[in-house]
Amino acid sequence: MTHNRRDFLKASSALAGSAVAASLIARPAEASAVVAPTRRGAARPRMTLRFRAYTIQLRHVFTIATSSRTTTPVVLTEIAYDGITGYGEASMPPYLGESHESATAFLAKVDLSKYENPFELETILHDIDALAPGNPAAKASVDIALHDLVGRLMKQPWYNIWGFDARKTPYTSFTIGIDTQDVVRQKTKEAAAYKVLKVKLGRDTDKMMVETIRSVTDKPITADVNQGWKDRAAALDMMHWLHEKGVVMVEQPLPKEQVDDLAWLTERSPVPVIGDEGVQRLADIPKAKGVYTGINIKLMKCTGMREAHKMIVLARSLDMKVMLGCMTETSCGISAASHLSPMVDWADLDGALLINNDVYDGTQVLDGKVTLRDRPGIGVRTLKA
Ligand SMILES: [Mg+2]
């Protein structure tokens, strides 16, 4: 009763002088019935989270050292607030452990209606991270939608809010998966517009893959072994061979558990060694120093834009290289990541180019360069309802 009375007084004073307030004060017995809707109408708007499962179709069968697939499950999120909607996405390649079921179960636990101010990103995203361990992609889907919403409320793109120069975006690599010689040659020709190619290694066809690409083009190559090599001495021999072939960087050459071997390899390698599977979140970076030359940041690993920004700052302060990567994603996830791209050494943001049922229009790749849109938030528009 005391609580109702206090609410009633708050509503009355907010409406002081109006005819409604006068009538409420005149009839206190009806207060709780009448005040509730009045308060709702007068209160600040609240955020509402919506989400739906979606399946991305890949243009080509995608093969890496450990798996092969033609689809990627994603969950598309929206946060509505005061007539404005922010968009987000969780992309969940199956080998990472999240799924439509796990993400929707996690998102069902998220209650954004209790926050009055969407600008309180730090508080809101801390609370969401604390809801359950793991679930980084599901968490990122909320983080991205919230950032998009806040950018739209501020009427500014995130590269402006963060203070980055949109002209300093990098060229993205275009990924060539493990395949037959004919397919690799064909894909290399199709990738003519890209200035950097990324080759997937880690099976017994590694030299064939690189030599086939080199038979078509002499553009720079980055390599991703996806933990596919096991022996550090053999790995070092391959690093030297790759260096001679114009490979400029190698991701995750050895299993992430072989920390001492990775540190040994990084110390001797002629090219930078980048940790991907071995570096998930902000807290992993201090222990990655000395093990890797740099880190591959992905929004779907690190819970989203807010932590990714912190990771770049921390890695730079430790004099480590930074790569910005992605999963196969719609243009929503790619656009979100792209706002950080002016700050990184390498970008691998081709995820939306590998799919044929995108639902957003956003950051583009023009002549191989990540090209940000001059639009608020993360800069996306929906292509389909
Ligand atoms: Mg990788």
Residues whose N, C-alpha, C, O or C-beta is under 5 A from the ligand:
A	BS01	MG	D224 E251 D276
